[in-house]
Amino acid sequence: MASDLLLVLTATSLLRMRIGPRLWRAIHWAGYLCWPVAMAHGLGIGTDHGKGWVLVLTFACAGAVIMSATYRVVQLIPARRLAR
């Protein structure tokens, strides 16, 4: 399911000018579903969930997402202070 969502996101990114910004944005907000679905798959639903490399990859991805989100929030703080 996560890979299907990723394919939809890729296709709509390529067709962004044809589908319009409102529909594109709505579809891409749904992209936030990709990550928890992939995490659930890696941690317990997938056939390889007991393998060490799957756990390492899953937690590495979680770390990357947490670091990216933290960076994004830290970058927004000065911009909000300037806007006041």
QUILIN-V936902 format. One record per backbone hydrogen bond with DSSP energy under -0.5 kcal/mol. NH is the residue of the N-H (numbers start at 1). CO is the residue of the C=O. If there is no record, write none. Layout:
NH_CO / NH_CO
This chain:
5_1 / 6_2 / 7_3 / 8_4 / 9_5 / 10_6 / 11_7 / 12_8 / 13_9 / 14_10 / 15_11 / 16_13 / 18_15 / 19_15 / 20_16 / 24_20 / 25_21 / 26_22 / 27_23 / 28_24 / 29_25 / 30_26 / 31_27 / 32_29 / 33_30 / 34_31 / 35_31 / 36_32 / 37_33 / 38_34 / 39_35 / 40_36 / 41_37 / 42_38 / 43_39 / 44_40 / 45_40 / 46_41 / 49_46 / 51_48 / 55_51 / 56_52 / 57_53 / 58_54 / 59_55 / 60_56 / 61_57 / 62_58 / 63_59 / 64_60 / 65_61 / 66_62 / 67_63 / 68_64 / 69_65 / 70_66 / 71_67 / 72_68 / 73_69 / 74_70 / 75_71 / 76_72 / 77_73 / 78_74 / 79_75 / 80_76 / 81_77 / 82_78 / 83_79 / 84_80
